[in-house]
Amino acid sequence: MLPGTMPNIGAAGAASGNQNLYEVLQSLGLTTNLEMCVDFGVSDCYPGSGQTVSDLSGNGEDFWRGRYSTSESADPIFNGTAGDLSDGEYFEWDRTSSPWQCLELKSGTPAWVDNLHKNNAAWTALAWVYPHSSASGSRCVMGVGLAGDSTHRGVMFRMDPSNFLRLTVARGTSGSWAKTETSTLAITENAWQLVAISLDEAAGASGSFFQINDDAEDTFNGSYSSPSSSGASHALQLGADDQEYAMDNGDRMAAAAILSTALTSANIDAIFNATKGRFGVT
């Protein structure tokens, strides 16, 4: 979708009685710093086939299904009926071999992506995910720059092998990171849930947090240690961090958004409450 082009997203919501993620962010007044938004239940985001997953934000930050314009083993599998906007529309991962499946940002590392790992970073990433019990490793929700390797530059938001949310910020220094943080909040396997991280690098103690659904946020100090001022090492990916980490076998993702601002816990609560009905979550 071309930058500045607003998608026709009302029909699916009207038919199902559900609002898609972009409509929710819009209704809550949270689109000012929205960089990208995808909702796979919207046919203008993904029509059920093809290699392009279109950004709903109007910024033109479209993704490849996989890493390229041609089909390959790194393409996650679409499930459902395009435009139905239910809990049955999602991409599913099948982590059986490298390269790991992902959705890769076509523009690679635009300025807002490059800024995620830098000094004074402020951002929020959130996604509706369904972690499957067959998974055995870390599940990457969003990765930039191969951040699982300290010699690269970027950030990674993932669910670790113990099912806790985790942040890693790489600064291009072998053996050390600008930031690592593990939440005390654990995901629930075989269930839909909204996972989120809100980071304000300059806010100090308790200025950043992890959150699952509308549970009480798990706060932490988001300050980076000697972050790099150089750009990210690799493109933004949803569901993977290139070949370091990825969503695992049977894991699903239905919608995701990234904003260049640190949302509040109340903002996350409102997003959850406006979208939970679609996923059968109370």
N, C-alpha and C positions, 0 to 999 in steps of 0.2 A: 504494500500500500504506500502511495506517495506521501512524503511529509506534508502535513497540513490537511490531508484528506481525512475527514471524519467518517468512520464506518457506519453502515446502516445496521444498527444493532438492536433496534427496538422490537423487530418481529419475533425473534426467538423468545425474548422475555415475555412478550404478550401471550405467546402460545403456551408457554409452560407455567406462567405465573411467577417465574423466578427472574430476578435481576442478575445480569452478568457482572463480573468483577469491575469492569470499567464503569458501568452505570452506577454501581454502588459508590465507587470513589468519586464520581461526578456529583452524585446526590449529597454526599457528605462534604463536598467542597474541598476535596483532597487531590485535585488534579494540577494545581499550580506548579508543583515540583515533580510531577510524575514524568519519569523518563521513558518507561515502557510498560505495557500491560498486555498480557495475553490471556485469553479464556477460550479453551478448546471446544466449548459448547456453542460458540458463536461461529456461524458459517463464514462470516467475513474475516474471522481470524484463521480458521482452518476449515476448508470446504469438504473435508473427508478424504482427500487424496492430494498428491503433489508434494513438492519439496519446500514450498514457502509457507511459513507460519507468520501471519501478519499482525503487526503491532496495532492495538486498538487506541493507543493514546493520541494519535494524530501526529506523532513525531517521526513516523517512518522507520522506526527501529525494528525492522522485520528480522525473522530468524530463518535459518535453514532447518528443515527436518533432517537432522544429522549435521554434517559438516560442509556439504557441497550441494550444488544444483542438481546433481544426479544421484539416484538412489544407491545406497551402499549399506553395509552391515551396521553402520553407526546410526541408522535411522530408527528411532523409537516407533512403536506400533500404535496407530490410532484405533481407538475403540469407540463404538457408538454410532449415532446418526447425526451428521452435521446439522447444527441449528437446534437440536432438541433441548439443550441447556438443562440437563439432568445430571445425576451422579454417574451416569453411564457414559458420559463423553469425557475422554481423557487420553493421554499418551501413556503407554505401558512400556517399561524397560525390560530387556532380556539380556542380562549381563553374562554372556557366555564366552566372549572373546574380545580382545582388543582389536580395533579402537572401540572404546566404550560409547554407548549410545548417548545422544545429547541433542539439544537444540542450540545451534550456534548463531550468535548475532552476526548478521551479514556485514554490518559496518565495523565489526571487529572490536576496536578499542577507541571509541569516540571520547571526547574530553570528559564526559561525566563518568565513564567507565574508568579512565585513567586516574580520576580523582578519588576513587573509593579507598585506595591504599595509602593516600598521601596525608600529610599534616593538615589538620583542621577538617578532615573528612566528616561529612554528615550525610547519612543515608539510611534507608529502610528497605529491606527485602522481605517479601512474604509470598507464601504459596499454599494452595490447597493440595495436600499430598495424602497418599494412601500407602504407608509402608507395609510391605507384605512380610509375613512371618518366615518365608523361605530365604530372605536375604541374610547374608552372613558377614558383610563388611560395612564400611562407612557408606552412607548414601548422601551424595552431594546434591543439595538443592540448587545452589548457584555457585559457579566458580569463575574466577578471572585469573589469567596469567600463570596457570599451573602452580597455584599457591601452596599446594601440598609439598612442594619442593622449595626449600628455603633459598635456593640460588636464583629463584625467579621472583617476579614482582606481581602482586595482585592480592585478591581476597577470596576466601572460600567459606561458605555457610553450608554446614552439613549436619547430618545425623550420624553420630559415631557408632561403633560396634556395640556399645552398651545402651544405645538408643537415646543418648543425651544429645542436645543441640550443641554445636561447637562452631567457633569462629577461628579462622587462621588468617593472618595477614603477613604476607611474605615481603621482604625488603631487598632481596637480591644478595643476601649475605649467607654463605654456607654455614649451616649449623645453628642459625639463630633466626628468630622471627621478630617482626615488629609488634605482633600481638598474637597470643593464643588465649582462648577463653572457652571453658566448658560449662554448660548450664547444669543446674540441679533438676531442671525439668526434663522428663523423659517422654518420648513419643509413645503412642499406643499402636501396636501392630494390628493389621487387618481392620483398620478403621480410618475414615476420612478425618482430617484435622487441618486447621490452619496453623502453620508454623511461621514465625516472624522473628526478625532481629531489627532493632532500631539502634543505630550507633551515632553518637556525637563525640568525636575525638577530642574536642576542646572542653567538654562539659565536666570532666573529672569524675570523682567518685559517684557511683549510682546514677550517672548520666546516660548510660546505655543499658539495654535490656534484651533478653530473649523472652518470647511469649508463645504459648500454645493455646489456641482457642481464646477464651476469655479468662483463663486462669491468671492468677496473680503473677505479674512479671517477675523475672529473675534478673535483678539489676547487677551491673558491674561497671568498673572504671574502663571506659573505652579508649583511654589514651594510648597512642602508639609509641613504641620505643625506637627512636632514630629511623623513622620511615623513609623510604626512598622518594626522591622528587622526580624520578624518571617514570615513563609510562609503563603500563602493564605489559607483561611478557607475551600474553596470548589473549585471544578474543574471549568475551563473555560467553559462557555456556549455561544453559539451564539443564539440570539433571546430571551434570558432570563437570569435572575440572580437567579437561582434555583426557590424558591417559593416566592421571593420578588416582582419581576417585570418581564414582558414578553412582546413580541410582542402581539398585540391585534387582535381581530376578523378581518379577511380579510387582515391583513398585510402580505407583501411578502418580501422575501429576495432572490436575485439571485446570489450573489457572495460576498466574503469578504476576507480580508487579514489583518494580524497583523505583524508588523515589530518591531524589537528591535532597532529602531533608530527614531529620530524625522525628518520626511520628511519636505521639504519646501513647501510653497504654490505653487510654480512653479511645483514641483513634482506632487502635487495633481491635478493641472490644466492639466498637461500632461496625467495623468491617465484618468481623466474625458474625455478629448478630444479624446482619443484613444478608449474609450469604449462607448461613448454616442450614437453612431449611432445604435447600437444593440437595444437600449431602446427607440428609436424614440425621443431623446432629442436633441434640437438644441443649 
